[in-house]
Amino acid sequence: MKHCTYLVLVLFLFISCEEVVDVDLPTSEPKLVIDALIGFSENNGDPLTVGQVKLTLTAPFFQEELPAAENATVEFIDEETGQSFSLLESDPGIFRTGFPDLEFNKDYTLVVNYNGETYTATQQLNGSPVIDNVEQGDGFLFDEEEETEVIIKFTDIPGERNYYLFSFGFDNFLVVDDEFFEDSDITFSYFYEDVEPGDLLAITLFGIDKNFATYANLALSQSGENGGGPFAVPPATVRGNLINTTNTNNFPFGYFAISEFDTKLLTVE
């Protein structure tokens, strides 16, 4: 009876309240968001560097789209040689071309100049194993009609503590810590919803470090399911690894990571 009374009260309040209430939300100056995940693959002897640096600005709470941070310059520096590579802006605030072939055990610095201030971070390439196999299964978690199981197998890099980031497409990500399967093979299932026979699925495995794993986990938990992945701007402040060398108080959001990756494709049956 208590539940019924509560429901009637809620309905009464909604029906009887006709006055429009404007809520004044706190505002602040827009902050720069730097999303930079650069992937590298040996690609069977034909090295491949892909990825992007995406620059946006924070926006008011109810604004869904983040405005692009335009008129910036972005450089990628090989600290060993001192060579600087200017990245090209392919779309407003998005830089996809100009990356060099990457090497392990070298420092690379991302430099973003925007609105008279300079933002930087330095990282090394993190290694990744290959994905041994992907195949479609016939299991499900909750709904046999709506779910498609994909079984993924890979082998942990031996002799070290490792962290991995899986991308399953559709803004779905998973951070993996090898604490409980070090130096072993691991097989697990991922369940897609609302995919159809003939759809092409891309499963990508990135090697990441502990700091990025921590950042990605926090960003994913705060952005929620289908919240845009580890590079979505979460509701609360999650500091990344980028610093403002011009004005330390005006720190940016986002993260700069360089990862070896492997991708396997699967066509849904």
Secondary structure, DSSP 8 states (H G I E B T S, - for coil): -HHHHHHHHHHHHHHH--S------------EEEEEEEEEE-TTTS-EEEEEEEEEE---TT--S--B--S-EEEEEETTT--EEE-EEEETTEEEE------TT--EEEEEEETTEEEEEEE--B----EEEEEE----SS-TTTEEEEEEEEE--TTS--EEEEE-STT-EEEEEGGGTTTSEEEEEEEEES--TT-EEEEEEEEE-HHHHHHHHHHHHHH-TTS-GGGS--SS----S-EESS-TTS--EEEEEEEEEEEEEEE--
